[in-house]
Structure formats: C-alpha cells, structure tokens
Amino acid sequence: MSYRAVTRDIEVIVTPSYLEHESSPRSGRWFWAYDVAIVNRGDEAVKLQARYWRITDANGQVQEVRGEGVVGKQPVIRPGETFNYTSGCPLGTPEGIMVGQYFMVSASGETFAVDIPAFSLDGPREGRRVLH
C-alpha cells in the first residue's frame, strides 16, 4: 500500500514494507523499509534541505528524528523530476506509524515545508506485502 501527500506541487509517495529477515520478534525488534518518491509537479526547482520524522510505536512511545537531507543527500529536484530513495525503521513493537516533513528551498530562495503522509508500519499478516 502506498501513501500520498501533496504540498505546493510537491508530491510525496511512501510505500512501507515489513522486512521479516531483518526482524527478530523474540528479541522485541521489528524492522521496516520504506520507499519514498518525491515528485516535483511544479514549475520551479526545489532543494531538499532537511527532514523531520515523528515515529510512534504501538505503546505510544515517540521518537523524533531531524537531520539534513535524506540518505546523506540534499537533492535538487527540477520540474517534472522525481527523487527516489529507500530507508528503514526499527521498532520495539510489531506496529507503529510514521509521519513527517521535508524542508525545501525553492530556486527563488523561499523555504517551505512539504508534508510526508502518515503511514502505517504493520507486522506481517495475511495479504500484506512481506519482503524476505
């Protein structure tokens, strides 16, 4: 399942996947990968400068993550282009939720936030996509 949000002509599409081979439920560790596509549907280039994530596990424990760029990059995304990356998230519970924002700067120098849609981190159940 993919989750989508659009802010100021920047579309963010997130597709999470539970990684069974990286998880150890007996040890209290569940791990997900999430694929992100950031699509510039506007008419001006943008640079992804920073990110903010709010990660909540099934017990209501919250982690906040802030940092420059994503996966070590601060990509410039030109009109019509898409920037793709994959990252991961461990949790101490078999379910959780992530939501966040990217902080962009436009070619004209304006700084603005782009919403990352809230997405569910669900352990394996019948009918869900599980990567081995």
Backbone as ProteinMPNN parsed JSONL, in Angstrom:
{"seq_chain_A": "MSYRAVTRDIEVIVTPSYLEHESSPRSGRWFWAYDVAIVNRGDEAVKLQARYWRITDANGQVQEVRGEGVVGKQPVIRPGETFNYTSGCPLGTPEGIMVGQYFMVSASGETFAVDIPAFSLDGPREGRRVLH", "coords_chain_A": {"N_chain_A": [[0.847, -1.177, 0.0], [0.546, 2.205, -0.815], [1.142, 5.538, 0.326], [0.123, 8.925, 0.034], [0.873, 12.43, -0.263], [0.387, 15.86, -1.073], [1.977, 18.913, -1.311], [2.12, 22.188, -2.189], [2.592, 21.588, -4.979], [4.483, 19.59, -4.732], [4.74, 16.236, -4.609], [4.656, 13.559, -2.353], [5.27, 10.219, -2.066], [4.926, 7.307, -0.265], [5.923, 4.005, 0.357], [5.709, 1.512, 2.514], [7.361, -1.48, 3.755], [7.375, -4.476, 5.513], [10.204, -6.032, 6.877], [10.946, -9.113, 7.168], [13.281, -10.715, 7.38], [15.069, -9.006, 8.639], [14.014, -8.628, 11.061], [13.36, -9.545, 14.489], [11.222, -10.819, 16.279], [11.152, -12.305, 18.7], [13.183, -11.121, 20.103], [12.151, -8.662, 20.441], [12.235, -6.864, 18.253], [11.286, -5.274, 15.375], [11.374, -4.59, 11.922], [11.199, -2.235, 9.293], [11.302, -1.3, 5.843], [11.103, 1.649, 3.859], [10.036, 2.97, 0.863], [10.495, 5.959, -0.849], [9.154, 8.391, -2.981], [9.692, 11.511, -4.318], [8.072, 13.877, -5.996], [8.337, 16.49, -8.242], [5.941, 18.49, -9.193], [5.649, 21.047, -9.86], [6.666, 24.275, -11.264], [9.166, 25.133, -10.696], [12.498, 24.524, -9.629], [13.406, 22.673, -6.682], [15.175, 22.326, -3.603], [15.892, 19.762, -1.382], [16.41, 20.284, 1.837], [16.305, 19.481, 4.57], [14.955, 17.1, 6.992], [12.197, 15.892, 8.961], [10.995, 13.522, 11.18], [8.367, 11.857, 12.849], [7.976, 9.199, 14.822], [5.951, 6.707, 15.998], [5.431, 4.086, 18.207], [3.536, 1.024, 18.915], [3.033, 1.181, 21.607], [2.781, 3.808, 22.105], [5.122, 5.189, 22.395], [7.252, 7.774, 21.399], [9.51, 8.764, 18.905], [11.548, 11.33, 17.707], [13.042, 12.447, 14.787], [15.429, 14.425, 13.336], [17.219, 15.999, 10.691], [19.786, 16.795, 8.264], [18.983, 16.793, 4.835], [18.3, 13.671, 3.074], [19.148, 10.266, 3.347], [21.9, 10.958, 3.286], [22.0, 12.895, 1.3], [21.21, 16.013, -0.325], [19.109, 16.588, -2.386], [18.515, 18.327, -5.504], [15.529, 18.899, -7.049], [14.205, 19.064, -10.064], [11.617, 20.676, -12.078], [9.127, 18.361, -13.0], [10.74, 16.198, -12.403], [11.633, 13.268, -10.437], [12.701, 12.266, -7.255], [13.991, 9.43, -5.793], [14.276, 7.31, -2.951], [15.319, 4.861, -0.48], [14.798, 3.933, 2.852], [15.003, 2.894, 6.327], [13.356, 1.611, 9.308], [13.519, 0.649, 12.625], [11.483, -0.872, 15.16], [10.285, -1.368, 18.518], [7.938, -2.681, 18.794], [5.316, -4.578, 17.141], [3.866, -2.941, 15.477], [3.328, 0.384, 14.219], [3.503, 3.927, 13.503], [4.444, 6.392, 11.134], [5.182, 9.796, 10.387], [5.838, 12.962, 8.845], [7.922, 15.749, 7.736], [9.452, 17.361, 4.958], [11.908, 19.816, 4.45], [12.156, 22.32, 2.235], [13.867, 24.378, -0.191], [13.16, 26.792, -2.561], [14.054, 27.565, -6.0], [13.963, 30.29, -6.151], [14.624, 31.005, -3.616], [12.846, 30.763, -1.491], [11.859, 29.24, 1.524], [10.128, 26.328, 2.522], [7.817, 23.965, 4.006], [7.135, 20.532, 3.291], [4.651, 18.148, 3.423], [4.996, 14.834, 4.649], [3.181, 11.979, 4.145], [1.237, 10.428, 6.751], [2.021, 7.127, 7.584], [1.428, 3.648, 7.955], [3.099, 1.214, 9.904], [3.039, -2.01, 9.82], [3.225, -5.245, 11.139], [3.734, -8.591, 9.738], [0.868, -9.969, 8.245], [-1.863, -11.875, 6.987], [-2.123, -11.42, 3.509], [-0.586, -9.104, 3.345], [2.226, -7.309, 2.062], [5.298, -8.786, 2.286], [8.735, -8.733, 2.622], [11.337, -10.983, 2.017]], "CA_chain_A": [[0.0, 0.0, 0.0], [1.274, 3.469, -0.87], [0.525, 6.692, 0.975], [0.468, 10.109, -0.748], [0.529, 13.788, 0.181], [0.854, 16.895, -1.994], [2.11, 20.25, -0.747], [2.707, 23.15, -3.136], [3.014, 20.876, -6.193], [5.47, 18.546, -4.442], [4.044, 15.029, -4.177], [5.462, 12.582, -1.633], [4.632, 8.902, -2.088], [5.68, 6.41, 0.602], [5.482, 2.616, 0.334], [6.443, 0.756, 3.529], [7.382, -2.942, 3.66], [7.928, -5.169, 6.671], [11.352, -6.861, 6.496], [10.978, -10.265, 8.082], [14.656, -11.188, 7.572], [15.777, -8.057, 9.493], [13.266, -8.542, 12.308], [13.52, -10.606, 15.475], [10.151, -10.61, 17.244], [11.517, -12.88, 20.014], [14.07, -10.15, 20.762], [11.461, -7.381, 20.514], [12.703, -5.978, 17.184], [10.594, -5.361, 14.099], [12.071, -3.653, 11.029], [10.527, -1.892, 8.034], [11.899, -0.405, 4.845], [10.096, 2.464, 3.198], [10.457, 3.588, -0.39], [9.933, 7.301, -0.977], [9.288, 9.114, -4.252], [9.362, 12.922, -4.187], [7.801, 14.294, -7.375], [8.155, 17.93, -8.398], [4.905, 18.761, -10.19], [5.605, 22.5, -10.027], [7.431, 24.844, -12.373], [10.41, 25.675, -10.149], [13.335, 23.533, -8.944], [13.459, 22.753, -5.222], [16.245, 21.563, -2.973], [15.501, 19.178, -0.113], [17.467, 20.65, 2.772], [16.249, 18.792, 5.858], [13.801, 16.231, 7.219], [11.701, 15.684, 10.323], [10.14, 12.347, 11.306], [7.774, 11.517, 14.145], [7.756, 7.759, 14.756], [5.228, 6.29, 17.19], [5.224, 2.642, 18.232], [2.218, 0.59, 19.379], [2.901, 1.552, 23.015], [2.695, 5.257, 22.194], [6.456, 5.781, 22.534], [7.516, 8.636, 20.245], [10.877, 9.169, 18.548], [11.593, 12.394, 16.708], [14.308, 12.425, 14.067], [15.665, 15.61, 12.5], [18.544, 15.953, 10.097], [19.97, 17.386, 6.942], [18.738, 15.952, 3.667], [17.853, 12.287, 3.231], [20.172, 9.277, 2.982], [23.17, 11.626, 3.006], [21.913, 13.76, 0.114], [20.312, 17.161, -0.365], [18.891, 16.633, -3.829], [17.756, 19.349, -6.221], [14.525, 18.206, -7.849], [13.743, 20.007, -11.074], [10.237, 20.45, -12.506], [8.907, 17.117, -13.728], [11.633, 15.14, -11.952], [11.319, 12.512, -9.231], [13.828, 11.76, -6.481], [13.601, 8.213, -5.082], [15.227, 6.718, -2.019], [14.811, 3.862, 0.452], [15.392, 3.975, 4.182], [14.407, 1.885, 7.183], [12.959, 1.994, 10.655], [13.252, -0.423, 13.583], [10.583, -0.567, 16.273], [10.224, -2.359, 19.59], [6.6, -3.262, 18.766], [5.022, -5.061, 15.786], [3.113, -1.952, 14.709], [3.623, 1.776, 14.518], [3.122, 4.895, 12.472], [5.42, 7.452, 10.871], [4.702, 10.979, 9.687], [6.918, 13.938, 8.905], [8.007, 16.857, 6.791], [10.717, 17.737, 4.319], [12.065, 21.26, 4.378], [12.648, 22.618, 0.896], [14.107, 25.759, -0.592], [12.885, 26.928, -3.988], [15.105, 28.223, -6.783], [13.897, 31.727, -5.86], [15.11, 31.234, -2.257], [11.802, 30.618, -0.48], [11.892, 27.997, 2.294], [8.794, 25.858, 2.874], [7.708, 22.572, 4.456], [6.338, 19.616, 2.484], [4.171, 17.066, 4.278], [5.163, 13.416, 4.369], [1.93, 11.421, 4.653], [1.303, 9.427, 7.817], [1.914, 5.776, 7.049], [1.357, 2.588, 8.946], [4.097, 0.158, 9.938], [2.31, -3.162, 10.342], [3.901, -6.537, 11.012], [3.134, -9.447, 8.719], [-0.452, -10.605, 8.406], [-2.372, -12.403, 5.725], [-2.414, -10.455, 2.461], [0.321, -7.954, 3.329], [3.485, -7.47, 1.336], [6.411, -9.081, 3.182], [9.975, -8.983, 1.887], [12.173, -11.991, 2.7]], "C_chain_A": [[0.892, 1.24, 0.0], [0.445, 4.574, -0.237], [1.02, 7.936, 0.255], [0.062, 11.394, -0.044], [1.1, 14.753, -0.845], [0.84, 18.227, -1.265], [2.786, 21.127, -1.789], [3.319, 22.482, -4.366], [4.167, 19.9, -5.978], [4.701, 17.357, -3.88], [5.032, 14.086, -3.511], [4.66, 11.289, -1.577], [5.511, 7.956, -1.282], [5.061, 5.015, 0.534], [6.305, 1.829, 1.352], [6.341, -0.749, 3.298], [8.015, -3.507, 4.923], [9.052, -6.077, 6.193], [11.513, -7.985, 7.515], [12.41, -10.705, 8.393], [15.499, -10.253, 8.446], [15.16, -7.98, 10.893], [13.55, -9.745, 13.201], [12.46, -10.407, 16.559], [10.456, -11.182, 18.633], [12.41, -11.945, 20.817], [13.419, -8.769, 20.868], [11.929, -6.374, 19.482], [11.947, -6.296, 15.895], [11.177, -4.274, 13.204], [11.288, -3.488, 9.728], [11.469, -1.103, 7.14], [10.754, 0.459, 4.334], [10.737, 3.128, 1.992], [9.739, 4.921, -0.505], [10.194, 7.826, -2.383], [8.838, 10.547, -3.985], [9.279, 13.478, -5.607], [7.571, 15.805, -7.407], [7.182, 18.171, -9.55], [4.763, 20.263, -10.448], [6.444, 22.964, -11.203], [8.739, 25.469, -11.914], [11.183, 24.553, -9.447], [13.286, 23.769, -7.439], [14.624, 21.906, -4.731], [15.751, 21.067, -1.628], [16.646, 19.42, 0.865], [17.482, 19.808, 4.033], [14.988, 17.95, 5.951], [13.444, 16.23, 8.695], [10.766, 14.486, 10.293], [9.617, 12.26, 12.728], [7.336, 10.057, 14.026], [7.119, 7.333, 16.078], [5.009, 4.784, 17.138], [3.858, 2.311, 18.836], [1.976, 0.902, 20.85], [2.778, 3.06, 23.208], [4.025, 5.944, 22.428], [6.792, 6.535, 21.253], [9.011, 8.905, 20.122], [10.748, 10.294, 17.537], [12.987, 12.396, 16.108], [14.363, 13.664, 13.186], [17.06, 15.491, 11.898], [18.572, 16.641, 8.752], [19.656, 16.352, 5.874], [18.112, 14.61, 4.0], [18.94, 11.376, 2.695], [21.489, 9.942, 2.548], [23.164, 12.575, 1.821], [20.974, 14.928, 0.383], [19.99, 17.418, -1.84], [18.158, 17.89, -4.304], [16.824, 18.588, -7.155], [13.918, 19.233, -8.8], [12.291, 19.717, -11.466], [10.119, 19.179, -13.342], [9.772, 15.963, -13.284], [11.12, 14.486, -10.674], [12.618, 12.092, -8.576], [13.316, 10.585, -5.657], [14.691, 7.807, -4.101], [14.519, 5.708, -1.137], [15.546, 4.023, 1.766], [14.684, 2.934, 5.033], [14.142, 2.394, 8.574], [12.762, 0.754, 11.52], [12.269, 0.053, 14.644], [10.671, -1.691, 17.304], [8.853, -2.984, 19.725], [6.284, -3.68, 17.332], [4.208, -4.096, 14.929], [3.542, -0.558, 15.118], [3.152, 2.658, 13.388], [4.232, 5.93, 12.355], [4.724, 8.581, 10.123], [5.823, 12.006, 9.74], [6.789, 15.057, 7.907], [9.408, 16.912, 6.196], [10.737, 19.252, 4.274], [12.823, 21.573, 3.105], [13.004, 24.088, 0.773], [13.92, 25.811, -2.111], [14.052, 27.628, -4.682], [15.109, 29.729, -6.529], [14.273, 32.051, -4.411], [14.084, 31.103, -1.15], [11.919, 29.252, 0.202], [10.468, 27.615, 2.672], [8.838, 24.383, 3.272], [6.783, 21.802, 3.522], [5.942, 18.452, 3.386], [4.563, 15.702, 3.74], [3.907, 12.758, 4.938], [2.178, 10.472, 5.822], [1.17, 8.06, 7.158], [2.1, 4.751, 8.153], [2.506, 1.604, 8.774], [3.413, -1.026, 10.612], [3.106, -4.425, 10.106], [3.155, -7.438, 10.042], [1.797, -10.035, 9.154], [-0.871, -11.062, 7.026], [-2.635, -11.271, 4.733], [-1.506, -9.237, 2.411], [1.587, -8.31, 2.597], [4.61, -7.668, 2.352], [7.624, -9.396, 2.329], [10.825, -9.968, 2.68], [13.627, -11.789, 2.372]], "O_chain_A": [[1.877, 1.305, 0.735], [-0.786, 4.546, -0.262], [2.196, 8.016, -0.102], [-0.941, 11.448, 0.667], [2.161, 14.507, -1.42], [-0.168, 18.623, -0.68], [3.902, 20.838, -2.221], [4.45, 22.79, -4.742], [4.765, 19.431, -6.947], [4.088, 17.448, -2.817], [6.117, 13.841, -4.038], [3.524, 11.265, -1.103], [6.699, 7.812, -1.569], [3.845, 4.855, 0.639], [7.466, 1.51, 1.095], [5.368, -1.235, 2.722], [9.079, -3.054, 5.346], [8.886, -6.812, 5.22], [12.129, -7.821, 8.568], [12.722, -11.033, 9.538], [16.545, -10.667, 8.947], [15.713, -7.348, 11.792], [13.93, -10.816, 12.728], [12.76, -9.888, 17.634], [10.055, -10.597, 19.638], [12.403, -11.966, 22.048], [14.051, -7.817, 21.326], [12.019, -5.18, 19.767], [11.966, -7.423, 15.4], [11.444, -3.165, 13.665], [10.79, -4.452, 9.148], [12.316, -0.344, 7.612], [9.59, 0.059, 4.37], [11.799, 3.746, 2.071], [8.531, 5.008, -0.288], [11.303, 7.721, -2.906], [7.736, 10.773, -3.486], [10.277, 13.542, -6.324], [6.719, 16.329, -6.69], [7.545, 18.07, -10.721], [3.863, 20.693, -11.17], [6.878, 22.163, -12.031], [9.354, 26.243, -12.648], [10.589, 23.73, -8.751], [13.146, 24.901, -6.976], [15.006, 20.914, -5.352], [15.249, 21.848, -0.82], [17.719, 18.832, 0.735], [18.553, 19.453, 4.525], [14.082, 18.055, 5.125], [14.271, 16.527, 9.557], [9.848, 14.434, 9.475], [10.331, 12.553, 13.687], [6.449, 9.721, 13.241], [7.679, 7.571, 17.148], [4.473, 4.259, 16.161], [3.112, 3.211, 19.224], [0.83, 0.89, 21.299], [2.681, 3.539, 24.338], [4.064, 7.156, 22.639], [6.638, 6.004, 20.154], [9.684, 9.229, 21.101], [9.934, 10.221, 16.616], [13.987, 12.351, 16.825], [13.458, 13.918, 12.391], [17.971, 14.948, 12.523], [17.544, 17.012, 8.185], [20.021, 15.183, 5.997], [17.488, 14.43, 5.045], [19.58, 11.69, 1.692], [22.107, 9.533, 1.565], [24.226, 13.017, 1.382], [20.065, 14.84, 1.209], [20.527, 18.339, -2.457], [17.304, 18.437, -3.605], [17.258, 17.748, -7.943], [13.209, 20.148, -8.381], [11.792, 18.621, -11.21], [10.902, 18.948, -14.263], [9.567, 14.839, -13.742], [10.306, 15.046, -9.94], [13.534, 11.618, -9.248], [12.34, 10.711, -4.918], [15.881, 7.943, -4.387], [13.291, 5.689, -1.049], [16.76, 4.225, 1.794], [13.859, 2.173, 4.527], [14.624, 3.453, 8.977], [11.936, -0.101, 11.198], [12.23, 1.236, 14.982], [11.077, -2.811, 16.995], [8.612, -3.741, 20.665], [6.918, -3.189, 16.398], [3.894, -4.403, 13.779], [4.053, -0.345, 16.217], [2.497, 2.209, 12.447], [4.872, 6.295, 13.341], [3.805, 8.356, 9.335], [6.684, 11.919, 10.615], [5.734, 15.293, 7.319], [10.399, 16.562, 6.837], [9.703, 19.892, 4.081], [13.965, 21.155, 2.916], [12.513, 24.93, 1.524], [14.454, 24.979, -2.844], [14.922, 28.206, -4.031], [16.146, 30.377, -6.674], [14.252, 33.214, -4.009], [14.411, 31.31, 0.018], [12.061, 28.23, -0.468], [9.686, 28.467, 3.093], [9.767, 23.656, 2.923], [5.788, 22.332, 3.028], [6.792, 17.844, 4.034], [4.478, 15.442, 2.539], [3.597, 12.961, 6.112], [3.205, 9.796, 5.875], [0.322, 7.856, 6.29], [2.819, 4.962, 9.129], [2.847, 1.211, 7.658], [3.233, -1.039, 11.83], [3.606, -4.656, 9.005], [2.069, -7.093, 9.576], [1.635, -10.524, 10.272], [-0.282, -10.665, 6.02], [-3.288, -10.283, 5.07], [-1.645, -8.41, 1.51], [1.972, -9.477, 2.523], [4.843, -6.798, 3.191], [7.556, -10.224, 1.421], [11.011, -9.799, 3.885], [14.478, -12.538, 2.852]]}, "name": "protein", "num_of_chains": 1, "seq": "MSYRAVTRDIEVIVTPSYLEHESSPRSGRWFWAYDVAIVNRGDEAVKLQARYWRITDANGQVQEVRGEGVVGKQPVIRPGETFNYTSGCPLGTPEGIMVGQYFMVSASGETFAVDIPAFSLDGPREGRRVLH"}
